[in-house]
Amino acid sequence: MDKLKTVYYILKNLETKAHKYEYKGAAISPEALDVDDNHWLDVMRIIIKEELISGAIIQEDISGGIDVDIEKVALTLKGLQYLKENNAMVKFGKFATNVISIVKK
Protein backbone atom coordinates (compact mmCIF):
# COMPACT_ATOMS: atom_id res chain seq x y z
CA MET A 1 0.00 0.00 0.00
CA ASP A 2 1.40 3.41 -0.85
CA LYS A 3 1.83 6.06 1.82
CA LEU A 4 -1.01 8.31 0.67
CA LYS A 5 -3.47 5.42 0.86
CA THR A 6 -2.19 4.55 4.32
CA VAL A 7 -2.62 8.17 5.45
CA TYR A 8 -6.19 8.08 4.16
CA TYR A 9 -7.01 4.76 5.85
CA ILE A 10 -5.57 5.87 9.18
CA LEU A 11 -7.62 9.06 9.15
CA LYS A 12 -10.75 7.31 7.89
CA ASN A 13 -10.46 4.60 10.55
CA LEU A 14 -10.10 7.25 13.25
CA GLU A 15 -13.21 8.96 11.94
CA THR A 16 -15.38 5.88 11.49
CA LYS A 17 -14.03 2.96 13.52
CA ALA A 18 -12.12 4.23 16.55
CA HIS A 19 -15.27 4.54 18.68
CA LYS A 20 -15.80 0.78 18.35
CA TYR A 21 -12.60 -0.01 20.21
CA GLU A 22 -11.82 0.41 23.90
CA TYR A 23 -8.31 1.36 22.75
CA LYS A 24 -8.58 3.81 19.80
CA GLY A 25 -5.11 2.89 18.59
CA ALA A 26 -6.36 -0.58 17.63
CA ALA A 27 -8.25 0.98 14.71
CA ILE A 28 -5.06 2.39 13.21
CA SER A 29 -2.45 -0.19 14.17
CA PRO A 30 -0.21 -1.75 11.50
CA GLU A 31 -2.15 -4.99 11.98
CA ALA A 32 -5.52 -3.29 11.42
CA LEU A 33 -4.21 -1.70 8.23
CA ASP A 34 -2.29 -4.77 7.09
CA VAL A 35 0.98 -2.85 6.57
CA ASP A 36 4.46 -3.51 7.89
CA ASP A 37 5.74 -1.67 10.96
CA ASN A 38 8.32 0.47 9.11
CA HIS A 39 5.80 1.68 6.54
CA TRP A 40 3.29 2.46 9.29
CA LEU A 41 5.91 4.34 11.33
CA ASP A 42 6.91 6.46 8.31
CA VAL A 43 3.26 7.35 7.70
CA MET A 44 2.62 8.13 11.37
CA ARG A 45 5.59 10.53 11.35
CA ILE A 46 4.10 12.31 8.34
CA ILE A 47 0.62 12.50 9.86
CA ILE A 48 1.95 13.85 13.16
CA LYS A 49 4.21 16.40 11.42
CA GLU A 50 1.32 17.59 9.24
CA GLU A 51 -0.90 17.83 12.36
CA LEU A 52 -3.61 15.60 10.89
CA ILE A 53 -3.89 13.81 14.25
CA SER A 54 -3.18 14.72 17.85
CA GLY A 55 -2.28 12.70 20.90
CA ALA A 56 0.21 10.39 19.16
CA ILE A 57 3.78 10.36 20.42
CA ILE A 58 6.83 8.77 18.79
CA GLN A 59 9.93 8.44 20.94
CA GLU A 60 13.25 6.70 20.66
CA ASP A 61 14.15 4.74 23.80
CA ILE A 62 17.64 4.51 25.27
CA SER A 63 18.40 1.29 23.43
CA GLY A 64 17.56 2.88 20.05
CA GLY A 65 14.15 1.26 19.74
CA ILE A 66 11.09 3.21 18.72
CA ASP A 67 8.11 3.58 21.04
CA VAL A 68 4.82 4.78 19.57
CA ASP A 69 2.06 5.85 21.95
CA ILE A 70 -1.32 6.09 20.20
CA GLU A 71 -3.49 5.60 23.26
CA LYS A 72 -4.89 9.15 23.14
CA VAL A 73 -4.87 9.60 19.38
CA ALA A 74 -7.55 11.83 17.86
CA LEU A 75 -8.39 13.29 14.48
CA THR A 76 -7.77 17.04 14.19
CA LEU A 77 -9.78 19.57 12.21
CA LYS A 78 -6.98 19.57 9.65
CA GLY A 79 -7.32 15.77 9.41
CA LEU A 80 -11.06 16.05 8.85
CA GLN A 81 -10.48 18.64 6.12
CA TYR A 82 -7.96 16.30 4.46
CA LEU A 83 -10.57 13.52 4.42
CA LYS A 84 -13.22 15.81 2.98
CA GLU A 85 -10.94 17.08 0.21
CA ASN A 86 -9.73 13.57 -0.58
CA ASN A 87 -13.32 12.26 -0.83
CA ALA A 88 -14.23 15.12 -3.16
CA MET A 89 -11.26 14.39 -5.44
CA VAL A 90 -12.11 10.67 -5.57
CA LYS A 91 -15.72 11.45 -6.49
CA PHE A 92 -14.61 13.94 -9.15
CA GLY A 93 -12.15 11.40 -10.56
CA LYS A 94 -14.88 8.78 -10.87
CA PHE A 95 -17.23 11.33 -12.47
CA ALA A 96 -14.57 12.42 -14.97
CA THR A 97 -13.81 8.79 -15.85
CA ASN A 98 -17.52 8.13 -16.45
CA VAL A 99 -17.84 11.22 -18.66
CA ILE A 100 -14.83 10.20 -20.73
CA SER A 101 -16.26 6.69 -21.13
CA ILE A 102 -19.61 8.08 -22.33
CA VAL A 103 -17.97 10.53 -24.74
CA LYS A 104 -15.82 7.75 -26.28
CA LYS A 105 -18.96 5.72 -27.09
C-alpha positions in Angstrom: 0.0 0.0 0.0 1.4 3.4 -0.9 1.8 6.1 1.8 -1.0 8.3 0.7 -3.5 5.4 0.9 -2.2 4.5 4.3 -2.6 8.2 5.4 -6.2 8.1 4.2 -7.0 4.8 5.9 -5.6 5.9 9.2 -7.6 9.1 9.1 -10.7 7.3 7.9 -10.5 4.6 10.5 -10.1 7.2 13.2 -13.2 9.0 11.9 -15.4 5.9 11.5 -14.0 3.0 13.5 -12.1 4.2 16.6 -15.3 4.5 18.7 -15.8 0.8 18.3 -12.6 0.0 20.2 -11.8 0.4 23.9 -8.3 1.4 22.8 -8.6 3.8 19.8 -5.1 2.9 18.6 -6.4 -0.6 17.6 -8.3 1.0 14.7 -5.1 2.4 13.2 -2.4 -0.2 14.2 -0.2 -1.8 11.5 -2.1 -5.0 12.0 -5.5 -3.3 11.4 -4.2 -1.7 8.2 -2.3 -4.8 7.1 1.0 -2.9 6.6 4.5 -3.5 7.9 5.7 -1.7 11.0 8.3 0.5 9.1 5.8 1.7 6.5 3.3 2.5 9.3 5.9 4.3 11.3 6.9 6.5 8.3 3.3 7.4 7.7 2.6 8.1 11.4 5.6 10.5 11.4 4.1 12.3 8.3 0.6 12.5 9.9 2.0 13.9 13.2 4.2 16.4 11.4 1.3 17.6 9.2 -0.9 17.8 12.4 -3.6 15.6 10.9 -3.9 13.8 14.2 -3.2 14.7 17.9 -2.3 12.7 20.9 0.2 10.4 19.2 3.8 10.4 20.4 6.8 8.8 18.8 9.9 8.4 20.9 13.2 6.7 20.7 14.1 4.7 23.8 17.6 4.5 25.3 18.4 1.3 23.4 17.6 2.9 20.0 14.1 1.3 19.7 11.1 3.2 18.7 8.1 3.6 21.0 4.8 4.8 19.6 2.1 5.8 22.0 -1.3 6.1 20.2 -3.5 5.6 23.3 -4.9 9.1 23.1 -4.9 9.6 19.4 -7.5 11.8 17.9 -8.4 13.3 14.5 -7.8 17.0 14.2 -9.8 19.6 12.2 -7.0 19.6 9.6 -7.3 15.8 9.4 -11.1 16.0 8.8 -10.5 18.6 6.1 -8.0 16.3 4.5 -10.6 13.5 4.4 -13.2 15.8 3.0 -10.9 17.1 0.2 -9.7 13.6 -0.6 -13.3 12.3 -0.8 -14.2 15.1 -3.2 -11.3 14.4 -5.4 -12.1 10.7 -5.6 -15.7 11.5 -6.5 -14.6 13.9 -9.2 -12.1 11.4 -10.6 -14.9 8.8 -10.9 -17.2 11.3 -12.5 -14.6 12.4 -15.0 -13.8 8.8 -15.9 -17.5 8.1 -16.5 -17.8 11.2 -18.7 -14.8 10.2 -20.7 -16.3 6.7 -21.1 -19.6 8.1 -22.3 -18.0 10.5 -24.7 -15.8 7.8 -26.3 -19.0 5.7 -27.1 
